[in-house]
Amino acid sequence: MINLAALQMPTQGMSPNALDHYFKTAKAKDTKLILLGEYVLNHFFKELEKMPVNMIKDQSDHHLAMIKALSKKYEMVVVAPLIQVKNKVCYKTIVKVTPKTTHTYYQQILIDYGHWDEAKFFANEIKPLEDPMVFAHEGVRFGVIGGFEIHFNWFFDRLNARDVDVLLLPTAATFESHNRWREILKTRAFLHNIYILRANRVGEYLDNEVKWKFYGDSMLITPVGEVESVLEDKESLMVATVDRKEVREAKRLWGFEKQLKKRQN
């Protein structure tokens, strides 16, 4: 068993005080890993479109150094979305920071809708899909994908193939998507018999008199598709426990993977 935390916040300023407070609280509960939502270490996407690239880079560099220091101070793994700037272009990534190392996952499928076109803004390459980030910690296997990528079956086929126990999912869901996201997450967790830890952003953005409200609802869903722990719509920290034995038992009980393996060439 391992304790994990989902940190539900709006975009953070340059001061480390708020993050340090939550990391300290999580550490007191023997948390081994903490997940942040999208656009917490950086401004929301619609704001990024209006910011100079050098300002985005300064913000990202500052916050990456901050979470590296917090990871080392509290001996905790940190998984957090981060905009990285290289050669004056922006990439949408998720970093996994430990007290000694930093690894980066470049989100592979980005939103490309008229009102929210990340694919046009970011320089992430469109190419054949590669495995999502997968790593082991404290005897548990974790997978990491971007929030929008949950809509694509391919990623879950690869998570199954890599024997992942817990999917870490940072999101920035808004508008009237509350119920849809809950049902998607519960269904994914059940069909693949994995835990899903979701950290969703909170806060608001006003765009041409349209209010974008990020509603939180960060949660831990069990391998049988049940919401075990959930936050409401305010800045908050959730600490929950996952048990790899529960994953093994769910896979044995429902036997979805076993049925597929019987039919493989």
N, C-alpha and C positions, 0 to 999 in steps of 0.2 A: 504494500500500500504506500501511497505517496500523496502528500498534500499539495494542491495546486491553487493558484489564485488568479482571478480575473479582475483587472483593474479598469473600472468604468469611469472615464473622465472626458472633459472637453480638451481642446488644444491647450497645452501647457506653455507658460511663459518661460523665461530664461532662468528663473529661480528654481533650485532643486528642492525647495522646502516641502512642497506638497507631495512629490514623488517619494522623498525620503521618509515622510510620515507614514505613507502607505506601505513602503517596503519594510519599515521597522515593525509595523503592526503585523504584516504577513510573516516576518521572521519569528515574531513571538509565538505564532501559531505553527511553527515548524514547517513553513512552506518551503518547498524545494524549487518551485518554478512559478514565474508570474507572467501573465499574458496581458498585453495592452491592446486597446482597440485601434482601428484605423484613424489617422489624422489626429492623433494625440500628441506625438512628438513634432508634428508639422501642422500648419494651418490646413483647414479643409480645402479640398480640391478647387472649389470655385474661387477661393481667396488666392490660391497659388497661381491661378491663371493671371492674376493682376499684379503679382509680386515680381520684382527683379530677381533674376536667377541667382545673383550673388547673395541676396538676402536669404533665399531658400537654402543655399549651401551653408551659410553661416548658422542658420537655425539648426540644420541637420547635423553639422559637425559638432555644434555645442551639445545637442541632446544625445548624440551617440557617445560622446565623452562622458556625459552625465550618467547614462545607464551603465556604461562600463564601470564607472566608479561605484555605483550602487550595487552592481552585481558582485564586485570584489568585496565591498564593505559588508554585505549581508550574506555572502556565499550562496548566491541564488542564480539560477538560470533565468534570463530575461528574453522573452520573445516579443518583438515589437515591430510594427510597420514603420518604415522610414523612407523618406524621399532622399535618394542619393544623387548627387550632381557630379557628372564627369564630362570634361570637355564642354562645359556650359550647356549641357542638356540634362534633363531630369529623368530618373528611373524610379519606378515604384517597386520597392523591395520590402522584404521582411528580414530582420536580423535576429539571429540567435546569439546571445551574448552570455558567456560564462566568465568566471573570474580570470580565466587565462586565454580564452579564444573568442573570435567573432566569425560567424558564418552568415552568408547572405543568400536569400532566395529571391530571384527576380520573378515577380508575378507574371504568369504566362498568358492569361486571358484577362483583358481589361474591359471595363464598361465602355461602350461606344454609342451611347444614345445622344440624341440632339441636345438635351438639357444637361447632360453629364457625360462628356466625351473624354475619358481618361486616355483611351487608345490614341487619340490625336495629340494630346498634350505630352504624354510621356514617350520616351525613346525606347521602351522595352521592345525587343525584336519579335517580330511575328515569324515563327519557325516551327518545325515539328516539336510536339510536346515532349518534355523530359520529366522524369520522376520528380514529384514534389520533395521538399525537404523532409528527411526522416532521420531521427537520431534516438539513441537510447540514453536514459537517465534513471538511476536508482532502480534498475531492473524493469523499467517500463519503456515501451517503444512509442515514440511520438511522431506524428506527421503534421506538417504545416502547409496550408495553402492560403491564397488570398480569398477574401470574402466572396467575390463574384464567382470564383472558381467552383464553389459548391454546387453550382447548377449543372456541372458537366460530369457525366458518368465515368469518363476516362480516368479522372483523378482517383475515384474510389476503387476502380479496378487495380490501380497501381498501389494504393494504400493497402488493399487486401493482399496483393502479391508480396508486399514488404512486411506483412504481419504486424501492422500498426495497431496499437491498443487505444490510443487517445489522439483525436484530431484537434489541433489548436487552430481556432478560426477567429481572427480579428476582423471586425466588420465596421461599417459606417452606415447602417441602415436607417432610412428616414421615411417621411411621408406616411402613407397608410399601409405599410408593409408588415406591420407587427405580427398579425396572425399568419400570414403567408410564410414568413421566416420561421416561426415556431413549428409549423407543420413540416416544412422542408427539413429542418434540423432533426426533428423527432423521427421522421421517416428514414433519413440517411443513417442515423444512429442505429435504428432497428434493423434495417435491411443489411447493414454491414457489421452489425454486432460490435460496435465500438463506442467508446465515450466520445462526446463532442463537448469541448469547452469553448464557449463563444464569449468574446469580449466585444461589446458594441459601444460605440461612442455616445456621449451625451452632449447637449449644448444646442445652440440655434445659429442659423445663418439666414440673413435677410437678403433676398435677391429680387430686385424689381418688385418689392412689396409682397413677394411670396416668401413665407417663412418655412425654412427647412428645419424641422425639429428632429433631432436625433434622440431616440426614445429609450436608449439603454436596453433593458431586457437581457442583459448578459446572463448566461446560464450554463449549468452542467447537465447534460443529458446522458442517461445510462445506456449500456449496450442493448437494452430491450426497449429503448425509445421513450423512456419516462423522464420528465423534467424533475431532477433531484434537488437542485438549488437554483435560485433565480434572484436577480436584483430588479429594482423598479426603475424609475426614470430619473434618478438623481445620482450625482457623483458618489461612488461607493466602491468598496472592496469586498469581494466574495472569496472565501477560502473553502475548498471542498476536497474530499478524499476520493481517489480512484484506486481500484483494486484489480490488478491484472487477472486474478482468479475469476472475477465477475465476467470479464471478457471471454475467457476460456469456457466458462460454463454456458454463457449465452450462445457461443458458436456451437458447442456440443448439443445444446437443447434444440436449437432451431435448424441446424444442419444445412444452412444455405450453401456454404462453401463445399461441404461434402457432396452435395448433389452435383455441383459443377465439376468437381474433380473426377467423379465417376464417368463423366462424358468427355473428358479431355483426351485428345489423341496421344 
